[in-house]
């Protein structure tokens, strides 16, 4: 039996094994799943980081709806799920924010950058914040025109009456004052 205590040697492999790995966003990711997948888990030891990544991977991660109380400073400043110490206390005391042990932190906390972003977001109005988010999502498609020119030249000789006017070369034009 595999559940028998002390039975470390098994003669056969796993009876039922999945052919494909589980995907938490297989049927379209919800907002919570997208946030959990994109979140960087910083200020944690290796074991706690692996535990939280497992929760995210298998759709067990539940984010906080309200800030929790930090066990070190007794303020409601813990904004990350499964953490017991706020980021500022964890950074000052060099502790893992989840288990509270003094172990090697895998990804260090970068609070100065986050505080600057929060400050700028608070200063901005809703309209400018949405506009900035839109500009960040905007891709640069300016270089696609050169690819189209390559395809046009590959198709054969260009006809003069094809509707495209030839553009004069203005790179060497000089102006006199």
N, C-alpha and C positions, 0 to 999 in steps of 0.2 A: 504494500500500500504506500502511496506517495505521502499520505498524511500521518503515517506512523512515526512516532518520535524516534529520532536517531537513525532513521532509514535514509542514509545519504546516497546509497548506490541504487540506481534504477537501471533496469536492464533494457528498457525500451524508451523511445522518444515520446514526445507529446502526442496524445491521441488525436485531438482536434486542433488544427492550426489554420489561422486565417491566411487566405492567399494574398489579400491586399491589406495595407495598413489602414487604421482608422483615420478619417479626416474630419476635423471638427467643422469645416466649412463646406462639406460635400454638397449640401442642398441649398447653397446660397447662404452666405454668412450674415448673421444679424449684426446689429450695431455693437452689442456687447462682445461678440466673438471677434469682430474686427479690432476693437479697442484692446482686448486681451492679447490678440496676436501681435499687435504693434507695440505693446508696452515693453519698455526696457526694465528689467528687474535688477536694480542697482542697490548697493548697500547690503548685500546678502553674502553669507558664506556659500561654499560650493554645494553642500547638501541641501540647504534651504532653496537655493536657486534651482536645483534639479527638481525638488518637490513642486515648486510653483510652476515650472515649465511643464511638468507632467500634468498638473491640473489644467493648464491651458491647452495642452495637446489633446487630452481626452475629454474636453468640454466640462470639466468639473470646477473651473475657476469662476467664482462669483465676486464681482467687484463690490466695493463698499458704497452704500447710498449716502451715508453720513460719516463724517470724520470720527475716529475712535480716540480714546484717551491714551496718551503715552504713559507707560509705566515708570518712566524716569522723571519727567517734568510735570506730570499730571495735567497736561493741557490737551485739548481736543485738536491735535495736530497730525494724527496718523491718518493719512489719506489713501494709503495703499492697502489692499486686502491682504489678510493673513499676517500683517506686521503688528508688532506690539510696541515698537519704539519708533518715534518720529525720526525723520531724516537728519534733522539738526542734532539731536541727542546722539544718534548712531554715529554721526560724523565726528562729533566732539569726543565721545568716549571710545570710538573705534570698536563698536560692537556690531554684531549682525542684527539687522532690524527685525528679523522674524523670531529667531531663537534667543537672542540676547547674549550669546556667548562671544567671547573675545577670540575670534578665529580669523583666518585670512579672508578678507573681503575680495570677491572675484571681480566685480565691477564697482569701482569707487563711486560715491555719490558726487554729482556735479550740481550743487545747489545754487551757485552763483548765476549760472546760465539760466536755470529755471526761474529764479527770482526776477531776473531781468525780463524774461518773456512774460511772466505774470504781470509785472508792473506795466509793461507796454500794452498788454491786452486790456488791463483795467483802464488805462488812459484813453484808449481808442473807443470811438463810438461803434455801435453795431454795424453801421453801413461800411465804415472803413475797414473793420475787421473782416467782414465778408469779402470785401474787395481784395484785401491782401491775401486771404485764403484762396480766392479764385486765381490770383496772379501766381501763387505758388503751384497750383495744379496745372497751369497753362504750360503746355509743352512747346518747345521751339521747333516749329515746322518750317522755318525759313530756308533750310538747306534742301528741301524736297525739289525745288525748281531745277537744280543742277542735274538730279537724277532723271527728270523728265526730258531734259535736253539730250541726255545720253541715249534714251530710248528713241527719240525722234531721229537722231543721226544713224542709229543702227537699222532703221527700217528701210533705208535706201536714199536715193538722191531726193532732195527737197524740191518741190515744185514752186515756181515763182507765184503762181496764182492760188496758193493753198489758203489764203486768207490771213496769214501771219505777215505782218509788215516787218521788214528788216530794220533793226535799230541801229542808228549810226554810232560809230565809236567816238565817244566824247571824252575819252581818257586823256587825249593829247591836245585839248582845246586850250588856247591861251586868250586871256581877256586883256584889252588895253583900256587904261583909264582915261 
